[in-house]
Amino acid sequence: MDASAAAWLDGEVAGCDLADERLNKRLHKLLGQIGGAMGQSIPFACQDWSNAKAAYRFLSNERVSEAVILAGHFRSTRDRAGSAEGLIFVLHDTTEFIYQRDEPEAIGFTKSVNSGRDKAGRVRSHTVCGILMHSSLAVTSEGLPLGLAAVKFWTRKKFKDTAALKKKINPTRVPIEKKESIRWLDNLSQSTELLGRPERCVHIGDRESDIYELFCMAQELGTHFLVRTCVNRRAGNGDHTVADEMDEIAIKGLHRIEVRDDDGASDQAVLEIKYRKIRVLPPIGKWKRYPALTLTVIHAEEVGAPRNRQKITWKLITDLQVHSNREVIEKLQWYAMRWKIEVFHKILKSGCRAEDSRLRTAQRLANLISVFCIVSWRVFWMTMLNRTAPDASPDLALTTAEIRVLDSLWADQAATKQKALSYYLTRIAKLGGYLARATDPPPGNTVIWRGLSRLRDIQIGVSIQANCG
């Protein structure tokens, strides 16, 4: 690989400290190979048996782990966050990678699913083979992804049915340290420590993050949270609930938003908003361990019943101050940014095709997905850079070799003055099928990752031509 062609990933692996310098070099090379053949198999990306064999050995090496692979990327995320202005939003979510294996025990299980009924009418179920990943993505207020701030992989040797457990024990009485939901606290702590200045971070999560211990940890760390709530907790002096207090207050305003229905057509929704600062109490089984907290609860519910989509009903809880309808709308907009981590996971699965891998163990798969995480972040980052900083220098995201090839492909359109980043990213997107018509929206992640793969092939061709004279 041309050194200049791999320059973009230097910063993403510079902080990695593998046990052997040869492993550091292999990581650098493998990341460049996979980044240039996104969505392809390891043999395709490596092009020959020698490199493919080295890649398999690297991924199966006991001294290699997801934490080591991502160490350099984490450090780069911290540096980018330090250079950014304003608040940093840390988006947390869990996703699962599903695999088909003859011997699934080597990987583990993620969940139990309904398999229908047998001839006797009894409900059947089976466990799904795969691994789970809990990731924390740092983004700016403009939606620019700065990188991952924490990642946790795990798998289950045997699936535990939550519904069955609830028949035997109240889950709220189980210490958080003994539950899988501890991952939310681990990532909250790790990402806050990594990014520094906890007061400028707002941690955002869906209903799965509605965990009282998480609220307390955020307070201890001096950081902030904004999560979608689903638990009707005790409030005040304990003689009523949060829902009781919210039912007492009147609607404080209306907010109109643009949405899409199930067919993708544009639609409008009018939300009734209300909010209140409430004294929230810990679960009964943990009231001695955790203090009461004064938090703000926000409700936004759509007026009427839409025809071709689900009704919007958001219930949020936060430690942030809310004093007006304008600040409520601001918090709703912040929570809406949570969708960006779903986009990141889509790039992992659809762009890198992480679930197509044939690796046989959970450790190897976690190592490979960690490499995919860096590649996926770059695609997402470039896509959003085109929208948030179109006039930036192309050197911010592209290598000298990439710029040179793009200039040669569109030599007849090249201007004498220095061209901005958006010029080159649009050209990359056109390689991926973007038409660039006047009425087209900015290019998305799909055409960017397709374009990068084609650009890599063109670079190989240019290199061969140069060597052949």
C-alpha positions in Angstrom: 0.0 0.0 0.0 1.2 3.5 -0.9 2.1 5.3 2.3 0.3 8.4 1.3 -2.8 6.4 0.5 -2.9 5.1 4.1 -2.2 8.4 5.8 -5.9 8.9 6.9 -5.6 6.1 9.4 -2.3 7.1 11.0 -4.0 9.0 13.7 -6.5 6.2 14.3 -3.9 3.7 15.1 -1.1 5.9 16.6 -2.3 5.4 20.1 -2.4 1.6 19.8 0.2 -0.2 21.8 0.1 -3.9 20.9 2.5 -6.3 22.5 4.6 -6.6 19.3 5.5 -3.9 16.9 4.7 -6.3 14.1 1.1 -6.4 15.4 1.0 -2.6 15.2 2.1 -2.7 11.6 -0.4 -5.5 10.7 -3.3 -3.5 12.3 -2.3 -0.4 10.2 -2.1 -2.5 7.0 -5.3 -4.4 7.7 -7.3 -1.3 8.5 -6.1 0.2 5.2 -7.0 -2.9 3.3 -10.5 -3.2 4.7 -11.1 0.5 4.4 -10.3 0.3 0.7 -12.6 -2.7 0.1 -15.5 -1.9 2.3 -18.1 -4.7 2.5 -15.8 -7.3 0.9 -14.4 -10.4 2.5 -10.9 -10.6 4.1 -9.5 -12.6 1.1 -10.9 -10.0 -1.3 -9.5 -7.0 0.8 -6.1 -8.7 1.2 -5.8 -9.9 -2.4 -3.4 -12.8 -1.7 -3.1 -15.7 0.6 -0.1 -14.4 2.4 -1.9 -11.2 3.5 -5.1 -13.0 4.2 -3.4 -15.5 6.4 -1.6 -12.7 8.3 -5.0 -11.0 8.8 -6.6 -14.2 10.2 -3.6 -14.7 12.6 -3.9 -11.1 13.8 -7.6 -11.4 14.5 -7.1 -14.7 16.4 -4.1 -13.5 18.4 -4.7 -13.7 22.1 -2.8 -10.5 22.6 -5.2 -8.6 20.4 -8.5 -7.3 21.7 -11.1 -4.7 20.8 -9.8 -2.4 23.5 -6.3 -2.4 22.0 -7.5 -2.1 18.4 -9.6 1.0 19.3 -7.2 2.7 21.7 -5.8 4.9 18.9 -9.3 5.8 17.7 -10.4 6.7 21.2 -7.5 9.0 21.6 -8.3 10.7 18.2 -11.9 11.1 19.3 -10.7 12.8 22.5 -8.5 15.2 20.4 -11.3 16.0 18.0 -13.7 16.7 20.9 -11.1 18.9 22.5 -10.9 21.0 19.3 -14.7 21.2 18.9 -16.8 24.1 20.3 -19.9 23.9 22.4 -21.6 20.8 23.9 -20.5 17.2 23.0 -23.4 14.7 22.8 -22.5 11.1 23.6 -25.0 8.8 22.0 -25.3 5.4 23.6 -27.0 2.3 22.1 -26.7 -1.5 21.9 -26.8 -3.5 18.7 -26.5 -7.2 17.9 -24.7 -9.1 15.2 -26.4 -12.3 14.1 -24.6 -15.3 12.6 -25.5 -18.7 11.3 -23.2 -21.4 12.6 -23.3 -25.2 12.9 -21.6 -24.9 16.3 -23.0 -21.7 17.8 -21.5 -22.3 21.2 -18.1 -21.0 20.0 -19.7 -17.6 19.6 -22.6 -17.5 22.0 -26.2 -16.3 21.9 -28.0 -12.9 21.9 -31.7 -13.6 22.5 -34.5 -16.1 22.3 -37.1 -15.8 19.5 -40.5 -17.3 18.9 -40.3 -20.2 16.3 -44.1 -20.6 16.0 -46.1 -23.6 17.3 -45.6 -27.3 17.0 -48.3 -29.8 15.9 -49.6 -29.9 19.4 -50.0 -26.1 19.5 -47.2 -25.5 21.9 -45.1 -22.4 21.5 -41.5 -23.1 20.3 -38.5 -20.8 20.7 -34.8 -20.9 19.7 -31.8 -19.0 20.7 -30.1 -16.7 18.2 -26.3 -17.1 17.7 -24.4 -13.8 17.7 -22.6 -11.1 19.8 -23.8 -7.8 21.2 -22.0 -4.5 21.1 -22.8 -1.4 23.2 -21.2 1.7 21.7 -20.9 5.3 22.6 -20.6 7.8 19.8 -19.5 11.4 20.4 -21.0 14.0 18.1 -21.1 17.8 17.9 -24.2 20.0 18.2 -24.2 20.1 14.4 -24.3 16.3 14.2 -20.7 15.8 13.1 -19.5 12.3 14.5 -16.2 12.8 16.3 -15.7 9.1 16.9 -16.4 6.4 19.4 -15.7 7.1 23.0 -16.4 3.7 24.4 -17.3 0.2 23.2 -18.2 -3.0 25.0 -18.7 -6.5 23.4 -20.2 -9.5 25.1 -22.1 -12.7 24.4 -24.2 -15.1 26.3 -23.3 -18.8 26.8 -26.9 -19.4 27.6 -29.8 -17.1 27.0 -31.7 -16.0 30.2 -35.3 -15.3 29.6 -36.1 -12.0 31.4 -39.8 -12.7 31.6 -39.0 -16.0 33.4 -36.6 -14.3 35.8 -39.3 -11.7 36.8 -41.5 -14.5 38.1 -38.8 -15.4 40.6 -37.3 -12.1 41.6 -37.9 -8.4 41.2 -35.2 -7.1 38.8 -35.0 -3.8 40.6 -33.7 -5.5 43.7 -30.8 -7.1 41.8 -27.6 -5.0 42.2 -26.7 -3.3 38.9 -23.2 -4.9 39.0 -24.8 -8.3 38.5 -26.9 -7.3 35.5 -26.1 -6.7 31.8 -27.3 -3.2 32.2 -24.0 -2.4 33.9 -22.7 -1.7 30.4 -24.5 1.6 30.4 -22.6 2.7 33.5 -19.3 1.4 32.2 -19.6 3.3 29.0 -20.8 6.4 30.7 -17.8 6.4 33.0 -15.3 5.5 30.2 -16.6 8.1 27.7 -16.8 10.8 30.3 -13.2 10.2 31.5 -11.9 10.0 27.9 -13.5 13.2 26.7 -12.7 15.3 29.8 -14.6 18.4 30.9 -17.7 16.3 31.9 -19.8 19.4 32.3 -19.9 19.9 28.5 -21.0 16.3 27.8 -24.7 15.3 27.5 -25.2 11.5 27.4 -28.3 10.5 25.4 -30.0 7.1 25.4 -33.2 5.3 24.6 -35.6 3.7 27.0 -33.1 0.9 27.8 -30.9 3.6 29.5 -33.7 4.6 31.9 -31.6 3.3 34.9 -31.6 5.1 38.2 -28.0 4.1 38.9 -27.0 5.8 35.7 -28.6 9.0 36.9 -26.7 8.9 40.1 -23.4 8.1 38.4 -23.8 11.1 36.0 -24.3 13.3 39.1 -21.2 11.9 40.7 -19.1 12.4 37.6 -20.4 16.0 37.1 -21.8 15.2 33.6 -25.4 15.4 32.1 -27.9 13.0 30.7 -31.0 13.1 28.6 -32.8 9.8 28.2 -36.2 8.5 27.1 -38.0 7.2 30.2 -40.2 4.2 30.5 -40.3 3.6 34.3 -43.0 5.2 36.4 -40.9 5.9 39.5 -42.0 7.1 42.9 -41.9 10.8 43.3 -42.1 13.5 46.0 -42.4 11.9 49.4 -43.1 8.5 48.0 -46.9 8.6 48.1 -47.4 9.1 44.4 -45.5 8.6 41.1 -43.9 10.7 38.4 -46.9 10.0 36.1 -49.3 11.4 38.8 -47.4 14.7 38.9 -47.3 15.0 35.1 -51.0 14.4 34.9 -51.6 17.4 37.2 -50.0 20.0 35.0 -51.5 21.6 32.0 -50.2 21.7 28.4 -47.6 24.5 28.2 -47.4 24.8 24.4 -47.4 23.3 21.0 -44.5 22.3 18.7 -44.9 21.5 15.0 -42.3 19.2 13.4 -41.7 17.6 10.0 -41.9 13.8 9.9 -42.0 10.9 7.4 -44.8 8.4 7.3 -44.3 4.6 6.8 -44.2 5.1 3.0 -41.5 7.9 3.3 -43.9 10.7 2.4 -43.5 14.1 4.2 -46.0 14.8 7.0 -46.4 17.2 9.9 -47.0 16.5 13.5 -48.2 18.8 16.2 -46.9 18.0 19.7 -48.3 19.0 23.0 -45.5 19.7 25.4 -45.3 20.0 29.1 -42.5 19.7 31.7 -41.9 19.8 35.4 -39.0 19.6 37.9 -39.7 16.5 40.1 -38.1 14.9 43.1 -37.5 11.4 41.9 -37.0 8.5 44.4 -34.8 5.4 43.9 -36.4 1.9 43.6 -37.8 0.6 46.9 -35.2 -2.2 47.1 -32.3 0.3 46.7 -33.5 3.4 48.6 -30.8 3.0 51.2 -28.0 2.9 48.6 -29.0 5.8 46.3 -30.2 9.3 47.1 -33.3 11.1 45.8 -32.7 13.2 42.7 -34.3 16.4 41.5 -34.8 15.9 37.7 -36.8 17.5 34.9 -39.4 15.3 33.1 -40.6 16.3 29.6 -43.6 15.0 27.8 -44.2 15.6 24.1 -47.3 13.9 22.7 -48.8 14.2 19.2 -52.3 15.6 18.8 -54.7 13.2 17.2 -54.0 9.9 15.6 -51.9 9.8 12.3 -53.1 7.5 9.5 -49.9 6.0 8.1 -47.4 6.0 11.0 -47.0 5.5 14.7 -48.1 8.3 17.0 -45.3 10.3 18.4 -45.1 10.1 22.2 -41.8 11.1 23.9 -41.2 11.0 27.6 -37.8 12.3 28.5 -36.0 12.7 31.8 -32.9 14.8 32.4 -30.8 16.6 35.0 -30.5 19.7 32.7 -32.4 22.8 33.6 -35.6 23.6 31.6 -37.3 26.9 32.2 -39.2 27.6 29.0 -40.9 26.0 26.0 -37.9 27.1 23.9 -35.6 25.0 26.1 -38.0 22.1 25.9 -37.9 22.1 22.1 -34.1 22.3 22.3 -34.0 19.2 24.4 -36.3 17.4 22.0 -34.0 18.3 19.2 -31.0 17.0 21.2 -32.7 13.7 21.8 -33.6 13.4 18.1 -29.8 13.3 17.4 -29.8 9.8 19.0 -30.8 8.5 15.6 -27.2 9.1 14.4 -25.9 6.1 16.3 -28.5 4.0 14.5 -27.0 5.3 11.3 -23.5 4.3 12.5 -24.7 0.8 13.2 -26.4 0.6 9.8 -23.0 1.5 8.2 -21.4 -1.3 10.2 -24.0 -3.9 9.0 -24.9 -2.7 5.5 -21.6 -1.0 4.5 -19.0 -3.3 6.2 -21.4 -6.3 6.1 -20.2 -7.3 9.5 -22.8 -10.1 9.8 -21.4 -11.8 6.7 -18.1 -12.8 8.3 -17.3 -16.5 8.6 -14.9 -16.2 11.6 -15.6 -18.9 14.1 -15.2 -17.4 17.6 -16.6 -14.4 19.4 -13.1 -13.0 20.1 -12.2 -12.9 16.4 -15.5 -11.4 15.4 -15.2 -8.7 18.1 -11.7 -7.9 16.8 -12.9 -7.7 13.2 -15.9 -5.5 14.1 -13.6 -3.2 16.0 -11.7 -2.6 12.8 -15.0 -2.1 11.0 -15.9 0.5 13.6 -13.0 2.8 12.5 -13.9 2.3 8.8 -17.6 3.0 9.4 -16.8 6.1 11.5 -14.7 7.5 8.6 -17.6 7.1 6.1 -20.1 8.7 8.5 -17.6 11.5 9.4 -16.9 12.3 5.7 -20.7 12.3 4.9 -21.4 14.8 7.7 -18.3 16.9 7.0 -19.8 17.6 3.6 -22.8 19.1 5.3 -21.3 20.8 8.3 -18.0 22.1 6.9 -18.2 22.1 3.1 -15.6 24.9 2.7 -13.0 23.1 4.7 -9.6 22.1 3.3 -9.7 18.7 1.5 -6.6 17.7 3.5 -8.9 17.4 6.6 -10.4 14.1 5.4 -8.5 13.0 2.3 -5.0 12.0 1.5 -2.7 13.6 -1.1 -3.0 10.5 -3.2 -6.8 10.6 -3.1 -6.9 14.3 -4.0 -4.4 13.7 -6.9 -6.5 10.9 -8.4 -9.8 12.8 -8.1 -8.2 15.9 -9.8 -7.0 13.7 -12.7 -10.4 12.1 -13.1 -12.1 15.5 -13.5 -9.2 17.4 -15.0 -11.4 19.2 -17.5 -13.5 20.6 -14.6 -10.5 21.6 -12.4 -10.3 25.2 -11.5 -7.1 27.1 -10.9 -8.0 28.0 -7.3 -7.9 25.6 -4.4 -11.0 23.5 -4.3 -12.9 22.9 -1.1 -13.6 19.6 0.7 -17.2 19.4 -0.7 -15.9 19.4 -4.3 -13.9 16.2 -3.6 -16.5 14.5 -1.5 -19.1 15.1 -4.2 -16.8 13.5 -6.7 -16.3 10.5 -4.5 -20.1 10.2 -4.1 -20.5 10.4 -7.9 -18.2 7.3 -8.1 -20.7 5.6 -5.9 -23.7 6.5 -8.0 -24.6 10.0 -6.8 -26.1 12.0 -9.6 -25.4 15.5 -8.2 -28.4 17.1 -9.8 -29.4 20.6 -8.6 -32.4 19.2 -6.7 -30.7 16.3 -5.1 -30.0 16.4 -1.3 -26.4 16.1 -0.2 -24.8 12.6 -0.8 -25.5 10.0 1.9 -23.4 7.3 3.5 -24.2 4.6 0.9 -22.8 6.5 -2.1 -19.8 7.7 0.0 -18.8 4.1 0.9 -19.3 2.9 -2.6 -17.3 5.8 -4.0 -14.4 5.2 -1.6 -14.2 1.5 -2.7 -14.1 2.5 -6.4 -11.6 5.2 -5.6 -9.3 2.6 -4.1 -9.6 0.4 -7.2 -8.7 3.4 -9.4 -5.7 4.2 -7.1 -4.4 0.6 -7.7 -4.8 1.1 -11.4 -2.9 4.4 -11.3 -0.1 2.7 -9.3 0.2 -0.2 -11.8 0.3 2.2 -14.7 3.1 4.2 -13.0 5.1 1.1 -12.3 4.7 -0.1 -15.9 5.9 3.3 -17.2 
